[in-house]
Every structure is written in C-alpha cells, then in structure tokens.
Amino acid sequence: MNEVKKDARFKKFIIIWLGELISNIGSGMTAFGLGVYVWQLTHSAVDVAMVEMAALLPMILLAPAAGVLADRFDRRLLMILGDVVSAFGLILMFVLMSIGHIEVWQICLCVGWGSTFAALLDPAYKATITDLLPEDEYAKASGLVSIAASSKFLISPAIAGLVMAFSSIKVILAIDILTFVVTVAAVFAVRKSLAVKAQVKKKMNFFKDLKEGWQIIVESKGVMLLIVLVSVLMFYMGFIQVLSKPMVLSITNEKTTGILQTVVACGMMFSSIIIGSGMLKRNYVNVMVISFIVSGITMAGFGATTSIPIIIIFGFLFFASLPYATTCIDVLIRKSIDNDKQGRAWGLISLLSQVGYIIAYALAGVLADYVFNPALVEGGVLADTVGKIIGTGETRGIGLLLILAGLGLVITALIVSKSKSIREMETQKAAEGILEAEQSLKV
C-alpha cells in the first residue's frame, strides 16, 4: 500500500473516530445526567443501580454474539443500525420527560433498549481498524480508540455537570441524540472504504466454539484464578461506580460532582500513559498485588470522608492504581494461552470477568438503601459507634459500604500473593524464554 493511499485511508479512519469520540462524549453525558436525575427524583440508590444495570447488562451478555456478527455481516450496516436504533430509546425518553412525569422503570426500558443495539456497534467499530488500515498503523489506531472510549469518563461528567447546573436532563438527551447523527454521517462519509471483505465460508457452531473456549481456559489453573480475580475486581469497582455518585451528590451539587468525576478519572489516564511508555516489563504478579492493595486502601479512604478535596485525592489514586492491575492480568493471561486459541478464549473471558459487575450492581443499591444507610442516620444502630468515626447522614452508610469493599480488595490481594498457580504463570514463561534463548545461541 503506497503512502498516499495509506494517508487517505487513515484520514477516513479519523473521520469515523471523530464521530465515535463525539458519540462517546454524548453517551457519557447521558449516563452522568441520568444518574443525577434519578437520584434527585427518588433519592434511592436502588433506582440509580437499576438504571446502571439496564445500561450494562445488554452490553455484557451480547458481547460474544455481537463479535460473531461483526465478523460475518456488513460492518457498515451494523454500525449504522446500532446508532440509529439505539437512538430511539433516547428519543422516547426525551418525549416522556417532555409530556410529563417519567417513571424509573420507563427510564430503565429506554436505557436497556439503547444498550442492546449499541452492543452491535462496538465490535463492528473496532473491526474497522482491520478493514481500513495496514498492520503498522494498528497500534496508533488502537490508542485513538482507547482515548475515544475514555472520553465518557474524562470529558462527559464535567460537561454534563455544568449543563445540569444551568439547565435540565432534557438538554443532555437532546445533545446525545444529535451526536448519533454525527456518527451515522461519519460512517456514510467513508462507507465505500468499509466494503465487506470476503469471508471464509465455514459452518458456524456458536456453542461448539463456546465449549472450546471454556476448555482452553480450564486447561490452566492460573488463568482460571485470574479470571476469578478480575471478576472480584469488577465486583468492588461496581460498588464504587454505582454508589459514589449518590454519596457525592448528598454533600455537594451536580456541577461539582461532574468536575470531581472528571478529575478522578484522569488518574486512569495518567497511569495508562506511564504503562504505555513501556516501563512495566516484569514482576507482573507483584505489581498486580501492590496495585490491588493500593486500590483497596484508596477506595476505603474515598468512603471514609465527606471532604471533597480528600475524596478527589483518594478517587484519583484509586483510578490511577487500576491500570497496573488490569495490565498485569492481561499480560499474564495472554502469555498463558496460545495465540491461535486466544480469539475463542477472550470472548468467554470478557463475559466471565464481568460477572462481578452484574452482582455488584444488583446488590449495591439494596445494601445501601435497606442496610447501611439506615444504620448510619441519626438514631441508627451504628450511629453511636461507627458514626462517631465516619459521621452520620443520609448516605454515610454508602461510605461504610465502600470502606468494607476496600478492605475486601486488600484481603483479596493478600490471598492472591500466596497463590502458587498465579506465580507459576510468570516464572514458567520466564524459564521458557531463557530456554529459547539458549537454544538459539546453540544454533
């Protein structure tokens, strides 16, 4: 591929990327805005968790099927359908809010509808890197894709918080609907370069592929333990993701909450840049354990205070510690599975590792509303004991729940540090590398 053609194709990728960046910012604004809106409407952590679950569950459950569709059907059509049909959920929500009071269950249905069809978009969008670009530009494109994905955490909350401070959730929904128009226009603009590539004709047996993926995973005890570990991490992260917004909103306004979420999410970007520079090359198990311990301590610190500056510091450090854990887990798993088997394995790994999220989203709101928050209001069963340390109030029970989740994360890290199966994953690969080097020298 000559340089002129390469530049032209990369420019077309940039058009799609810009459309997706704008769409992600809009989606992130809606996610933040709905969390604020539902909390202000009901003051129920259960309701906030229900909306979060409606957005998350379809994306998790449909991920394997969506990946198969992206490999076997027109990716242009999948991307356009994903955007257009999912936008109907936003439009219906906007109409319901405009004509009168909207119920939480209606919000959940609209969000779930959008998430279901958005699941079609993600694998097809990522696969366009292969459609458009040569191999030597995959890394650059993947970096841009990561930036676009993180925009909903780094940019959207601050913008949405400002909009909510001076306007309403309907303005955010209108903005998000318009971003879908931009994304569809971007796909249409480069549609000729996204022509369907010839597929190898073979019989598809989804359940057979799923079984083979499961067998690949269970062959290594260390891989299976790491998947459980990821699910545990997602479990604890699910608590802070669902409950942090109600906790912060109870002590400040939506504008400050949006800025706070943007600032703490910058911790993840900061660490990702350091890791991306190539500094992390060895001692993956030790780095993973340390990052889990730091995550647990900072999560507990996040819940233990009502001071916004201190919450920001602990939140930043919490998100800054996560990329080290996820990167180490990713490297250890990739090194333990043969390259020609990774496709089937990763689809199942992605599904299994998200189980912790689902459980956390189901439990977090119930525990906060019916167990922990009532215990730490004035006159609650813990008001005169734990309340003397972390304070009492409408959402101090959430603070206690986050403290316990943080302690659970630390305990998990200490257990992992003693796992021979996980440590052998690193030492075995190091030994194999030495053996290969010795053999090459003999040759």
MARLO-680309 format. One record per residue (C-alpha): residue in three letters; residue number from 1; x, y, z. Coordinates in pm, whole numbers, plus 32768, in hexadecimal, padded with zeros to 4 digits. Each point is the difference from the previous one (the first is absolute). Layout:
<tidos>
type | seq | c1 | c2 | c3
ALA | NUM | X | Y | Z
...
</tidos>
This chain:
<tidos>
type | seq | c1 | c2 | c3
MET | 1 | 8000 | 8000 | 8000
ASN | 2 | 80A2 | 8149 | 7F90
GLU | 3 | 8023 | 8127 | 80ED
VAL | 4 | 7EF5 | 80D3 | 7F54
LYS | 5 | 7F00 | 7EE9 | 801B
LYS | 6 | 8064 | 7FBB | 816B
ASP | 7 | 7FD0 | 816E | 805B
ALA | 8 | 7EAE | 8009 | 7F55
ARG | 9 | 7F87 | 7ECA | 80B7
PHE | 10 | 807F | 8080 | 814F
LYS | 11 | 7F46 | 8148 | 7FC7
LYS | 12 | 7EC3 | 7F36 | 7FC6
PHE | 13 | 803F | 7F45 | 8144
ILE | 14 | 802A | 8150 | 80B0
ILE | 15 | 7EA9 | 806C | 7F7D
ILE | 16 | 7F5F | 7ECB | 809C
TRP | 17 | 80CF | 802F | 813D
LEU | 18 | 7F90 | 8169 | 8026
GLY | 19 | 7E97 | 7F94 | 7FD7
GLU | 20 | 802D | 7EF4 | 810A
LEU | 21 | 80B5 | 80F5 | 80E7
ILE | 22 | 7EDC | 80F2 | 7FEA
SER | 23 | 7F08 | 7EE3 | 8032
ASN | 24 | 80BC | 7F85 | 8136
ILE | 25 | 8001 | 815C | 8096
GLY | 26 | 7E87 | 8013 | 7FCA
SER | 27 | 7FC7 | 7EA5 | 8094
GLY | 28 | 80D8 | 8056 | 812C
MET | 29 | 7F3B | 8140 | 8038
THR | 30 | 7EBA | 7F3C | 7FFD
ALA | 31 | 8089 | 7EFA | 80F0
PHE | 32 | 806D | 810C | 80F7
GLY | 33 | 7EC6 | 80D1 | 7FD1
LEU | 34 | 7F13 | 7EDB | 8036
GLY | 35 | 80B8 | 7F9D | 813E
VAL | 36 | 7FD4 | 8160 | 8089
TYR | 37 | 7E97 | 8016 | 7F86
VAL | 38 | 7F94 | 7EB3 | 8097
TRP | 39 | 80AA | 804C | 814D
GLN | 40 | 7F5A | 8157 | 8015
LEU | 41 | 7EB4 | 7F64 | 7F9D
THR | 42 | 7FF8 | 7EDE | 80F8
HIS | 43 | 8130 | 8019 | 80E7
SER | 44 | 8018 | 7E87 | 7FD9
ALA | 45 | 814A | 7F4D | 7FBE
VAL | 46 | 7F33 | 7ED6 | 7F87
ASP | 47 | 7F67 | 80D3 | 7EEB
VAL | 48 | 8156 | 8088 | 7F9A
ALA | 49 | 808A | 7E9D | 7FF7
MET | 50 | 7ED7 | 7F88 | 7F2E
VAL | 51 | 8048 | 8105 | 7EF5
GLU | 52 | 8174 | 7FA7 | 8005
MET | 53 | 7FA7 | 7E8E | 7FE0
ALA | 54 | 7F19 | 8043 | 7ED9
ALA | 55 | 8122 | 80A5 | 7F4B
LEU | 56 | 8104 | 7EFA | 805C
LEU | 57 | 7F53 | 7EAF | 7FE8
PRO | 58 | 7FAE | 7FF9 | 7E88
MET | 59 | 8163 | 806D | 7FA8
ILE | 60 | 8093 | 7EE1 | 80CD
LEU | 61 | 7F10 | 7EEC | 7F99
LEU | 62 | 7FFC | 8057 | 7E8E
ALA | 63 | 8178 | 8038 | 7FD9
PRO | 64 | 8054 | 7E9E | 7F80
ALA | 65 | 7EDD | 7FFC | 7F09
ALA | 66 | 804C | 8163 | 7F8A
GLY | 67 | 8167 | 7F9A | 7FBA
VAL | 68 | 7F8A | 7EDE | 7F26
LEU | 69 | 7F15 | 80E7 | 7F41
ALA | 70 | 8119 | 80FA | 7FC3
ASP | 71 | 80CD | 7EEC | 7F5B
ARG | 72 | 7EE7 | 7F7A | 7F26
PHE | 73 | 7F2C | 812A | 7F94
ASP | 74 | 8024 | 8158 | 7F67
ARG | 75 | 80AC | 80D5 | 8109
ARG | 76 | 7F7D | 813F | 7F63
LEU | 77 | 7E9D | 7F88 | 8031
LEU | 78 | 8042 | 7F8D | 8165
MET | 79 | 809A | 814E | 8060
ILE | 80 | 7EE4 | 80C9 | 7F67
LEU | 81 | 7EF2 | 7F1D | 8093
GLY | 82 | 80A7 | 800A | 8155
ASP | 83 | 7FFB | 817B | 8007
VAL | 84 | 7EAE | 8040 | 7F5D
VAL | 85 | 7F33 | 7EFC | 80BC
SER | 86 | 80A2 | 8046 | 8152
ALA | 87 | 7FAE | 8172 | 7FD3
PHE | 88 | 7E8D | 7FA6 | 8007
GLY | 89 | 8023 | 7FB6 | 8174
LEU | 90 | 8087 | 815F | 803D
ILE | 91 | 7EEE | 809D | 7F2D
LEU | 92 | 7EEF | 7F46 | 80BD
MET | 93 | 8099 | 8067 | 814D
PHE | 94 | 800E | 816B | 7F8E
VAL | 95 | 7E91 | 7FF5 | 7F95
LEU | 96 | 7F90 | 7F63 | 814A
MET | 97 | 80BA | 8108 | 80C8
SER | 98 | 7F6D | 8115 | 7F28
ILE | 99 | 7E94 | 7F96 | 8025
GLY | 100 | 8008 | 7FBE | 8175
HIS | 101 | 808F | 7F33 | 811D
ILE | 102 | 80D3 | 7ED6 | 7F9A
GLU | 103 | 8021 | 7EC8 | 80D6
VAL | 104 | 814C | 7F57 | 8050
TRP | 105 | 7F91 | 7EBD | 7F57
GLN | 106 | 7FC1 | 80C4 | 7EBF
ILE | 107 | 815E | 8091 | 8014
CYS | 108 | 808B | 7EA1 | 802D
LEU | 109 | 7F44 | 7F80 | 7ECE
CYS | 110 | 807C | 811F | 7F29
VAL | 111 | 8166 | 7FD8 | 807A
GLY | 112 | 7FF2 | 7E86 | 7FD1
TRP | 113 | 7F7C | 8029 | 7E9E
GLY | 114 | 811D | 80EB | 7FA6
SER | 115 | 8106 | 7F20 | 80A1
THR | 116 | 7F80 | 7ECB | 7F4B
PHE | 117 | 8031 | 8096 | 7EA8
ALA | 118 | 813C | 80BC | 8060
ALA | 119 | 8095 | 7EA8 | 8043
LEU | 120 | 7FF3 | 7FC5 | 7E88
LEU | 121 | 80CF | 8137 | 7FC3
ASP | 122 | 8132 | 7FC7 | 80D8
PRO | 123 | 809A | 7EC5 | 7F63
ALA | 124 | 7FB4 | 807D | 7EA0
TYR | 125 | 80A0 | 8150 | 804D
LYS | 126 | 813B | 7F60 | 808B
ALA | 127 | 8015 | 7F14 | 7ED7
THR | 128 | 800D | 8126 | 7F0D
ILE | 129 | 816C | 802D | 8067
THR | 130 | 8049 | 7EBF | 7F42
ASP | 131 | 7F1F | 8066 | 7EDF
LEU | 132 | 80A3 | 8153 | 7FCC
LEU | 133 | 8168 | 7FF2 | 8076
PRO | 134 | 8143 | 7F3C | 7FCB
GLU | 135 | 809D | 7F48 | 8124
ASP | 136 | 8107 | 8109 | 8047
GLU | 137 | 7EEA | 80F5 | 805C
TYR | 138 | 7F36 | 7F19 | 80E3
ALA | 139 | 80AC | 8076 | 813F
LYS | 140 | 7FCB | 816F | 7FAE
ALA | 141 | 7E93 | 7FC2 | 7FAF
SER | 142 | 7FCD | 7F2D | 813A
GLY | 143 | 808B | 811D | 80D1
LEU | 144 | 7F08 | 80EF | 7F65
VAL | 145 | 7EE4 | 7F08 | 803C
SER | 146 | 8063 | 7FF3 | 8171
ILE | 147 | 7FFD | 817B | 8017
ALA | 148 | 7EA5 | 800D | 7F66
ALA | 149 | 7F84 | 7EF4 | 80F2
SER | 150 | 808D | 80B9 | 812E
SER | 151 | 7F62 | 814B | 7F98
LYS | 152 | 7EB8 | 7F9E | 80A7
PHE | 153 | 80B9 | 7FFD | 814D
LEU | 154 | 80F9 | 811B | 7FC7
ILE | 155 | 7F2F | 8103 | 7F47
SER | 156 | 7E8F | 7FAC | 801F
PRO | 157 | 7FC8 | 8022 | 817B
ALA | 158 | 808A | 8164 | 8010
ILE | 159 | 7F31 | 8071 | 7ED4
ALA | 160 | 7EC6 | 7F50 | 807A
GLY | 161 | 802C | 808F | 815E
LEU | 162 | 800E | 8162 | 7F73
VAL | 163 | 7ECE | 7FC3 | 7F24
MET | 164 | 7F3B | 7F6D | 8125
ALA | 165 | 805E | 812B | 80D9
PHE | 166 | 7F69 | 80F8 | 7F0C
SER | 167 | 7F01 | 7F33 | 7F3D
SER | 168 | 7F61 | 7EA4 | 800D
ILE | 169 | 802E | 7E96 | 7F9F
LYS | 170 | 7F33 | 803D | 7EC4
VAL | 171 | 8113 | 80DF | 7F74
ILE | 172 | 80FD | 7EE8 | 8038
LEU | 173 | 7F1D | 7F04 | 7F52
ALA | 174 | 7FD7 | 80EC | 7ED9
ILE | 175 | 817A | 8027 | 7FE5
ASP | 176 | 8030 | 7E87 | 800C
ILE | 177 | 7EFC | 7FC9 | 7EEE
LEU | 178 | 80BB | 80F8 | 7F23
THR | 179 | 8149 | 7F48 | 8038
PHE | 180 | 7F65 | 7EC7 | 7F69
VAL | 181 | 7FB7 | 80C9 | 7EC6
VAL | 182 | 8170 | 8061 | 7FEE
THR | 183 | 8072 | 7E96 | 8024
VAL | 184 | 7F18 | 7F7F | 7EF0
ALA | 185 | 806E | 811A | 7F19
ALA | 186 | 816C | 7FA0 | 803D
VAL | 187 | 7FBE | 7E95 | 7F9F
PHE | 188 | 7F47 | 806C | 7EC6
ALA | 189 | 8122 | 80E4 | 7FA4
VAL | 190 | 80F5 | 7EDC | 7FF0
ARG | 191 | 7F0D | 7EE6 | 7FB0
LYS | 192 | 80B0 | 7F9F | 7EBA
SER | 193 | 813F | 7FB5 | 80BF
LEU | 194 | 7F46 | 7F18 | 80EC
ALA | 195 | 7F95 | 7F0A | 7EF6
VAL | 196 | 7FBE | 7EA2 | 807D
LYS | 197 | 8132 | 7F24 | 7FDE
ALA | 198 | 7FE1 | 7EA1 | 7F82
GLN | 199 | 7FC4 | 7F14 | 8121
VAL | 200 | 807E | 7E9E | 8017
LYS | 201 | 7ECE | 7F25 | 7FD9
LYS | 202 | 7FE5 | 7F16 | 8126
LYS | 203 | 7EEC | 7F72 | 80CF
MET | 204 | 7FC1 | 80CF | 8136
ASN | 205 | 7FC4 | 7F44 | 8142
PHE | 206 | 7FEA | 8102 | 8114
PHE | 207 | 7FDD | 7F06 | 811B
LYS | 208 | 8122 | 7F2C | 7F82
ASP | 209 | 80DF | 8135 | 7FF4
LEU | 210 | 7F8B | 805C | 815E
LYS | 211 | 8056 | 7EA3 | 8080
GLU | 212 | 8159 | 800F | 7F62
GLY | 213 | 803D | 8154 | 809F
TRP | 214 | 7F9F | 7F76 | 8154
GLN | 215 | 80EB | 7ED5 | 7FD7
ILE | 216 | 811F | 80EA | 7FA9
ILE | 217 | 7FC3 | 80C7 | 813E
VAL | 218 | 7FE4 | 7EDB | 80F0
GLU | 219 | 8140 | 7F63 | 7F7A
SER | 220 | 80BF | 80FF | 80CF
LYS | 221 | 7FAA | 801E | 8171
GLY | 222 | 80B4 | 814E | 800A
VAL | 223 | 7F2D | 8092 | 7EE7
MET | 224 | 7EC2 | 7F8F | 80AA
LEU | 225 | 8070 | 80A1 | 8147
LEU | 226 | 8053 | 8144 | 7F4B
ILE | 227 | 7EA7 | 8008 | 7F63
VAL | 228 | 7F68 | 7FD8 | 8159
LEU | 229 | 80E8 | 8116 | 8077
VAL | 230 | 7F8E | 80E9 | 7EEC
SER | 231 | 7E96 | 7FB7 | 8057
VAL | 232 | 804A | 8052 | 816E
LEU | 233 | 80A2 | 8148 | 7F95
MET | 234 | 7ECF | 8051 | 7F2C
PHE | 235 | 7F24 | 7FAC | 812A
TYR | 236 | 80A9 | 8101 | 80DF
MET | 237 | 8013 | 80FE | 7EE3
GLY | 238 | 7E8C | 7FD2 | 7FC8
PHE | 239 | 7FBA | 8079 | 8162
ILE | 240 | 80C7 | 8140 | 7FDA
GLN | 241 | 7F74 | 8043 | 7EA5
VAL | 242 | 7E95 | 7FDB | 806F
LEU | 243 | 8018 | 80A0 | 8157
SER | 244 | 8104 | 8114 | 7FDC
LYS | 245 | 7F12 | 80E5 | 7F45
PRO | 246 | 7EE7 | 7FF7 | 8106
MET | 247 | 8100 | 8029 | 8117
VAL | 248 | 80A2 | 8132 | 7F63
LEU | 249 | 7EB3 | 809A | 7F93
SER | 250 | 7F8B | 7FF4 | 8169
ILE | 251 | 8119 | 80EA | 806A
THR | 252 | 8027 | 80E2 | 7ECE
ASN | 253 | 7F52 | 806A | 7EBD
GLU | 254 | 7FF7 | 7F60 | 7EA8
LYS | 255 | 80FF | 80F5 | 7F6C
THR | 256 | 8108 | 7FA7 | 8104
THR | 257 | 7FAA | 7E8E | 7FE0
GLY | 258 | 803E | 800B | 7E89
ILE | 259 | 814F | 80B0 | 8029
LEU | 260 | 8062 | 7F0C | 8113
GLN | 261 | 7FB6 | 7ED2 | 7F25
THR | 262 | 80CF | 8090 | 7EE5
VAL | 263 | 8129 | 804C | 80E2
VAL | 264 | 8008 | 7EA9 | 80A8
ALA | 265 | 7FE0 | 7F4F | 7EAF
CYS | 266 | 813C | 80B7 | 7F90
GLY | 267 | 80B9 | 7F18 | 80EE
MET | 268 | 7FB9 | 7EE0 | 7F12
MET | 269 | 8081 | 80C7 | 7ED6
PHE | 270 | 8139 | 8067 | 80C0
SER | 271 | 805F | 7E99 | 8051
SER | 272 | 7FA5 | 7F86 | 7EA3
ILE | 273 | 80F7 | 80F7 | 7F6B
ILE | 274 | 8114 | 7F84 | 80EB
ILE | 275 | 7FB5 | 7E94 | 7FAE
GLY | 276 | 7FEE | 8052 | 7E8D
SER | 277 | 8163 | 8089 | 800D
GLY | 278 | 807B | 7E9C | 803A
MET | 279 | 806D | 801D | 816B
LEU | 280 | 7F42 | 7EC9 | 806F
LYS | 281 | 80C1 | 7ED3 | 7F7D
ARG | 282 | 8026 | 7F07 | 8121
ASN | 283 | 7F8C | 7F9F | 815D
TYR | 284 | 7E97 | 7FFF | 7F8A
VAL | 285 | 7F78 | 7F3D | 8129
ASN | 286 | 80A3 | 80E3 | 8101
VAL | 287 | 7F8F | 813B | 7F4B
MET | 288 | 7EA0 | 7F72 | 7FE9
VAL | 289 | 7FF3 | 7FB3 | 8174
ILE | 290 | 8083 | 8159 | 8060
SER | 291 | 7F07 | 80AD | 7F1B
PHE | 292 | 7EE1 | 7F38 | 809B
ILE | 293 | 8070 | 8067 | 815C
VAL | 294 | 8019 | 816F | 7F9A
SER | 295 | 7EA9 | 7FE8 | 7F5A
GLY | 296 | 7F68 | 7F72 | 813E
ILE | 297 | 809B | 8105 | 80E5
THR | 298 | 7F9B | 8124 | 7F24
MET | 299 | 7E9E | 7F78 | 7FD4
ALA | 300 | 7FDF | 7FF0 | 8178
GLY | 301 | 8089 | 8161 | 801D
PHE | 302 | 7F05 | 8077 | 7EFB
GLY | 303 | 7EE2 | 7F80 | 80D5
ALA | 304 | 808A | 806E | 8150
THR | 305 | 7FE3 | 8178 | 7FCD
THR | 306 | 7F0B | 8112 | 7F9E
SER | 307 | 8113 | 80F6 | 7F9F
ILE | 308 | 7FF4 | 803E | 7E86
PRO | 309 | 8179 | 8046 | 7FDE
ILE | 310 | 8057 | 7EBD | 80B8
ILE | 311 | 7EFE | 7F3E | 7F34
ILE | 312 | 80A5 | 8083 | 7EC2
ILE | 313 | 815B | 7F95 | 8076
PHE | 314 | 7F91 | 7EA0 | 8060
GLY | 315 | 7F2E | 7FDF | 7EC5
PHE | 316 | 8122 | 8069 | 7F22
LEU | 317 | 80EB | 7F07 | 80A8
PHE | 318 | 7EF9 | 7EEC | 7FE8
PHE | 319 | 7FD7 | 802A | 7E88
ALA | 320 | 8178 | 802F | 7FD4
SER | 321 | 803F | 7EAA | 809E
LEU | 322 | 7F09 | 7F3E | 7F25
PRO | 323 | 80C1 | 7FFC | 7EB2
TYR | 324 | 8128 | 7F54 | 80A7
ALA | 325 | 7F21 | 7EE4 | 807B
THR | 326 | 7F43 | 7FD5 | 7EB9
THR | 327 | 813C | 8014 | 7F2C
CYS | 328 | 80B4 | 7EF8 | 80CF
ILE | 329 | 7ED3 | 7F17 | 7FF3
ASP | 330 | 7FE3 | 8033 | 7E88
VAL | 331 | 8171 | 7FB3 | 7FC4
LEU | 332 | 7FFE | 7EC8 | 80DA
ILE | 333 | 7ECD | 7F74 | 7F52
ARG | 334 | 8080 | 804D | 7EA1
LYS | 335 | 814C | 7F58 | 804C
SER | 336 | 7F4D | 7EC9 | 807F
ILE | 337 | 7F1F | 7FBF | 7ED2
ASP | 338 | 807D | 7FA2 | 7EA6
ASN | 339 | 7FCF | 8115 | 7F04
ASP | 340 | 7F29 | 7F2E | 7F14
LYS | 341 | 7F0C | 7FB8 | 811E
GLN | 342 | 7FDF | 815D | 8092
GLY | 343 | 7ED3 | 806E | 7F32
ARG | 344 | 7F17 | 7EF8 | 808E
ALA | 345 | 8094 | 8024 | 815C
TRP | 346 | 7FE8 | 817C | 801A
GLY | 347 | 7E93 | 800B | 7F9F
LEU | 348 | 7FAC | 7F1F | 8126
ILE | 349 | 80FB | 80AB | 80E7
SER | 350 | 7F5C | 814F | 7FBD
LEU | 351 | 7EAC | 7F72 | 8058
LEU | 352 | 8070 | 7F4C | 813D
SER | 353 | 80CE | 8122 | 8083
GLN | 354 | 7ED0 | 80E5 | 7FF8
VAL | 355 | 7F35 | 7F20 | 80E8
GLY | 356 | 8085 | 80C6 | 8128
TYR | 357 | 7F6C | 813E | 7F6E
ILE | 358 | 7EAA | 7F61 | 7FDD
ILE | 359 | 7FFF | 7F81 | 8167
ALA | 360 | 8078 | 8150 | 8088
TYR | 361 | 7EFB | 80C4 | 7F3F
ALA | 362 | 7EF2 | 7F15 | 8081
LEU | 363 | 8072 | 8018 | 816C
ALA | 364 | 808A | 8161 | 8028
GLY | 365 | 7EBD | 80C4 | 7FFF
VAL | 366 | 7F46 | 7F07 | 80DC
LEU | 367 | 8115 | 7FF6 | 8104
ALA | 368 | 801F | 817B | 8000
ASP | 369 | 7E8B | 804F | 801D
TYR | 370 | 7F8E | 7EEE | 80EB
VAL | 371 | 8130 | 7FA4 | 80D3
PHE | 372 | 811F | 80F8 | 8012
ASN | 373 | 7F5F | 8157 | 7FD1
PRO | 374 | 7EEF | 7FC3 | 8108
ALA | 375 | 810C | 7F8B | 80F4
LEU | 376 | 80BF | 8149 | 7FE9
VAL | 377 | 7EEF | 8107 | 8010
GLU | 378 | 7FBA | 80AC | 814B
GLY | 379 | 7F78 | 7EF4 | 80EA
GLY | 380 | 807C | 7EE2 | 7F24
VAL | 381 | 8099 | 7EC7 | 8097
LEU | 382 | 8161 | 806D | 7FA2
ALA | 383 | 7FD8 | 8176 | 8037
ASP | 384 | 80A2 | 7FFE | 8159
THR | 385 | 811F | 7F17 | 7F9E
VAL | 386 | 8074 | 800B | 7E98
GLY | 387 | 7F48 | 8149 | 7FD4
LYS | 388 | 80EB | 80A5 | 80F9
ILE | 389 | 8121 | 7FB2 | 7F13
ILE | 390 | 7F79 | 8036 | 7E9F
GLY | 391 | 7ED3 | 80DA | 8054
THR | 392 | 7E8A | 7FD5 | 7FDD
GLY | 393 | 7F16 | 8072 | 7EF0
GLU | 394 | 7F2C | 7F9A | 7ED8
THR | 395 | 8114 | 7F44 | 7F46
ARG | 396 | 810A | 7FB7 | 8105
GLY | 397 | 7F97 | 7E96 | 7FEB
ILE | 398 | 8083 | 8007 | 7E9B
GLY | 399 | 8148 | 807C | 808D
LEU | 400 | 8010 | 7ED4 | 80EC
LEU | 401 | 7FA9 | 7F13 | 7EE5
LEU | 402 | 8120 | 808B | 7F30
ILE | 403 | 80EC | 7FDC | 8129
LEU | 404 | 7FA1 | 7E91 | 8021
ALA | 405 | 8026 | 7FCD | 7E88
GLY | 406 | 815A | 8099 | 8010
LEU | 407 | 8064 | 7F1B | 811C
GLY | 408 | 7F7C | 7EDA | 7F36
LEU | 409 | 80DF | 8068 | 7EDF
VAL | 410 | 8131 | 8009 | 80E1
ILE | 411 | 7FB0 | 7EA7 | 808C
THR | 412 | 7FD6 | 7F7D | 7E9C
ALA | 413 | 8157 | 8089 | 7FA5
LEU | 414 | 80A5 | 7F56 | 812A
ILE | 415 | 7F60 | 7EB3 | 7FA1
VAL | 416 | 8073 | 8025 | 7E96
SER | 417 | 8164 | 8049 | 8070
LYS | 418 | 800F | 7EA0 | 8092
SER | 419 | 7F78 | 7F51 | 7EC9
LYS | 420 | 8104 | 7F14 | 7F6C
SER | 421 | 7F2F | 7FCA | 7EC6
ILE | 422 | 8004 | 8171 | 7FA8
ARG | 423 | 8171 | 8031 | 8053
GLU | 424 | 805B | 7ECF | 7F2D
MET | 425 | 7F61 | 80AC | 7ED1
GLU | 426 | 8113 | 8107 | 800F
THR | 427 | 8125 | 7F21 | 8062
GLN | 428 | 7FA4 | 7EF6 | 7EFF
LYS | 429 | 7FFF | 80FB | 7EE5
ALA | 430 | 8149 | 8094 | 8076
ALA | 431 | 809D | 7EA3 | 8001
GLU | 432 | 7F7A | 7FBA | 7EA3
GLY | 433 | 8098 | 8146 | 7F86
ILE | 434 | 8157 | 7FA4 | 808F
LEU | 435 | 7FEC | 7EA5 | 7F63
GLU | 436 | 7FA8 | 8093 | 7EAB
ALA | 437 | 8124 | 80F4 | 801A
GLU | 438 | 80F3 | 7EE8 | 8056
GLN | 439 | 7F85 | 7F2E | 7EDA
SER | 440 | 8028 | 8122 | 7F0E
LEU | 441 | 8168 | 8037 | 8078
LYS | 442 | 8050 | 7E91 | 7FC5
VAL | 443 | 7F7A | 801A | 7E9F
</tidos>
